[in-house]
Every structure is written in structure tokens, then in C-alpha cells.
Amino acid sequence: MTYHKSRRTFIKKSVLTSAGLAIGLSAKSYGRIIGANDRVNLAVAGLNSRGNAHISAARNMGNKAKVVALCDVDNRIFKKAQKQFSGYLDSKTKTFQDIRLLLEDKDIDAITVATPDHWHAPMAIMAMQADKHVFLEKPCSHNPQEGDWLIKVQKQTGMKLQIGNQQRSSPTSIEVIGEIGKGLIGKVSYAKAWYANTRGSIGQGKSVSVPSWLNWDLWQGPAPRKEYKDNLVHYNWHWFWNWGTGEINNNGLHELDICRWALNVQKPIEVTSSGGRYHFSDDWEFYDTQVASFQFESGAMINWEGRSCNGFPLHNRSRGASVHGDAGTVILDRGGYEVYDKGGKLIKERKEGDANASAAQDLVGLGGLDNYHMLNFLHAIQKDEPLNSPIKEANDSNLLCHLGNISQKTGKVLTIDPVTGKPNDPEAQKMWTRQYEPGWEPKV
């Protein structure tokens, strides 16, 4: 570990000239802001979706970072990634199927994790314990216990752990949240998050032989073993309890995080949820329609409306958040914000700009906010700057989503301990953690 620790110390102490980014900075400008001696060597784990956005963002950092390794259980994906990022990834880029072997590589300073949800926390825990910084896509955990473990391990190791709530790095969101805190729309007490899409049926999966290109055992990793079916990989796992966390964690988490940020609240005291799988009769185990409410000690409330299979927009947006005060309302999303007075008149508007806004509904979600978020992660490593989405903050937002699902699953209104976040109901408490495949339990 001597080489890696000394290299990390050098990076942290290096003097950089890129203290901040102007809102209008183009992607091409990222590559000119520092020298190669300060480079962070990155590995990207999970390449069939968000991992592509991670590689793209790292490439846009120029000499500040370099993707030196890739990890995926789909052995077809390495050639595809090298072709897609030709000129950036090459024959020197290391490839791994097993994350445990990657973490033994002392030349890797940090990893980004864009795997299925059940792998998020276990992989991040293993990485931090291997002296790697981690950029972890949301949700940071598959269950509430994993969030507590992440906080514990990050504190123990001191490694940087950035969670993929990219809107936390949006200049326009940072600006308007700051103004809300200063009284822009008066006293705020209610916020609403929503997501609307037109997802189709996932059908009834058939038990088939595992494809030759897939390491099914490594794909399942810490999750209890299930037979392979033809409608799981690479996306529909989101809708199964064994691996996924449902739409509220898949997409609602982004907007719920913004609502919680705007209201300046942490853990709720009461959670209720209703909904179901209304649109199709198939293998989907979560909810395509869900309305969840979260009450806080301050009296503030957040509401989540998810419609996975009915894409009718709210406020002309397929996803977003509205924050309501006694003097007005703010509507914000990844593309900017609008401020309305109490009578509904638009009084201020800011756009993020086409170069910086992120995609709303595709499977990669690539956009300029990835650049800002990646830059913040690298600055945390190199300059010890504060993370925009540290684990302790991100976990409170993730917990809202888990509690929403637990309330829905149990069919109960849950009262919550505002300090620990744990529900008081015995049935709900059983869902605080999960069973792990023997031998794969996180070592915390």
C-alpha cells in the first residue's frame, strides 16, 4: 500500500489552478485546467448504462483524471466501450470481471460504481477498505442498513465517497436553493417531487441457460442466488426486490433529494405510501404508480408522485420538483428553475444551458451535470474540497425512498425515529436489512 498512499498524499497536496468553474464552461475547456502530475487514476465498474456517463465525464476532465481500468461481468462490453471511446480507452486499459481482483491493483486511486443496486454499497465498502476513493451512483444502498454501513466505513477509512446525486452540483440548483434558504419564497413548508414515463411491460421471464457472455454468479454477487431468466439483464432487474429498489429509488431519489435540500430537513417522523402495479400483469414486483408522503419534525412535508407507465408531465416536465413557500413557489429540474410569486406570476427564471443539462429519461442520463459532479469528486481528492453529495447527506435522501417502499410493502403508516431513521413497526423493522449470499456479506 506504500506506493498508493504516497501517491494519494501527493495528489491531495498538489496545488491546482482550477478553483472553480464558470457556469458556461464548455466540456472542451475541462481538459485545459491542470497538469498531468495531479492525475487521478480511475476504474469504472458497470458499463452497460451509467458507466458510459462516468467514462465521458472523466474524459472531459482532460489530464485531471484518466480511466485506466474497466470492470464488468458482461465480457462483450469491453470491446464496445473501447470502440465508443476510441482514442481515450486503448489496449493499455485494464479489464476485470471480478471487482475483487481490480481492488488489488495499487495503481488505481478511485473507482466509479454504476452496477445494479444490490452491488452498490458492498462494492463501495470493499473499495474504501482497499484504500480507493469512490464515486457511487445512487441509490447508495439497497436497504437502509447498508447506508449506515457506508457512513461507518467512510469515517473509518477517510476515503472520499461521492454519491451520484448530480443535481447537487448544478450551478442553478445551488443558486436557487441558497436563495430559498434566504427567504426567496418566504417560509417553505411543502415540496413535491415527481417522475413520469411510459415504460412498457417486462413480460413473463422464462428460465433459460445463462448466456456465455455473462458471469451470472458475479452479477448476483452479494444477493441470494436466483435462477437466470431472460427478462432480467441488463435493465429490468430494477423492478425485482432481490436486486433493485423500484422507481422511487431509480428516479424519484433525485427529486426527493432536491426537495429535502430545499426544505433543510433530514429524517422524517412519519411515512405513508400507496400505489401498485396497475398497468401490466407481468413480473414487475415494485410499483409503477406510487404516491408517498414524508412528514418532518419541523412541520414540513414532502410528497412523491411516481408514474412509470403514464408519462403525462407536470408543469411541462416529465420530472422535477416544486418548492412552496408562503410567498411563492420555485419549480426546478436539471435544466434550471423558475420562481413564481404567490399569485402565480413568473418573476425569475434561470436555465442551466444545453451543454450542462442532463437527460431526463434515457438509460444513461449523460449531461453536463456529470462533468460538474465528477470535477467536485476530483477536487475533493486532490484539494480536500467538500463533496457536494457526501454519504451522510445522501443517505438521508436514500432513506426516504426505502421508507416509502417499506410503507407500501407493509401497507402501514410508519412512525419513524427522527434520530436513527428506523421505523417503530416490528414488521417494517424486518426490512431494514436483507439476507446476503453466504460468503458475500459486507465485512463492516
PyMOL commands that set and color helices and strands:
alter all, ss='L'
color gray80, all
select helices_A, chain A and resi 2-13+27-32+36-38+50-60+62-64+77-84+99-102+117-129+144-157+166-169+171-181+216-220+236-239+246-263+368-383+391-410+426-429
alter helices_A, ss='H'
color red, helices_A
select strands_A, chain A and resi 40-45+65-71+94-96+110-113+133-136+161-163+188-196+270-276+289-295+301-307+319-325+328-333+336-341+346-351+414-415
alter strands_A, ss='S'
color yellow, strands_A
deselect
rebuild
show_as cartoon
